[in-house]
Amino acid sequence: MEIFEYRGMQVQLIAKTIKHCYLRIKPDGLIMLTHNKWVKKSAALELIDKNWGLIESKLAKLSKPNDLSLGNEIYFLGECYKLNIILDKKIKIEVIDNCVHLFTPKDEFEIKIKILNAWYLQQSKPILTKQYETYLNNISHWKIIPPMIRFRTMKRRWGSYNKTTNTVTLNTNLVKVNTDIIDYIIAHELCHIRHFNHSSAFYDELTRLHPTWREQKLELDFLSSKI
Ligand SMILES: [Zn+2]
């Protein structure tokens, strides 16, 4: 699994006994392509070429400075706030008007991001639970055992449904977007109770449950690069 230079970037090809290819960009900019072991190197590189536009936009996002300094944009429930840093022994976050005031003992990124993420997590539980319970009421006619709700901070997914454990998992980062988008994700996961795959029947169900889902999906896709 050698790492080599390709198009000016570090690339790693990983051969496995898998059906599909997976392309990942690591935080340090390494392009990782996991592919079926019978796929030739030239074909794997061709796939990278094909997705180069996407790779470039992801790389650009990585190099975007996000040092959590004064004036940075902070998203909460679909609103954009300006960040204010206050050096203080007492750790806390206060939202006043259009500002998020972050009280931190040190002006260091690692400390500030920890404080901010802990705050997001704390905010997310009651907010997401409330939206979830409202949605469960909307499907009371389904006569199902309501799935349990779990929270996780995830990088790649907004939510998931586990049939075996009958659990809906929601990404705590959803607290950054508006409640319409939160509802769309909840509706999406609840539809998986009835339809395992993203079949046309699945989308028919989603349209019945949350008719404006396409709007929210578009908005979320757009926001994903910012939040
Ligand atoms: Zn799904």
Residues whose N, C-alpha, C, O or C-beta is under 5 A from the ligand:
A	BS01	ZN	none
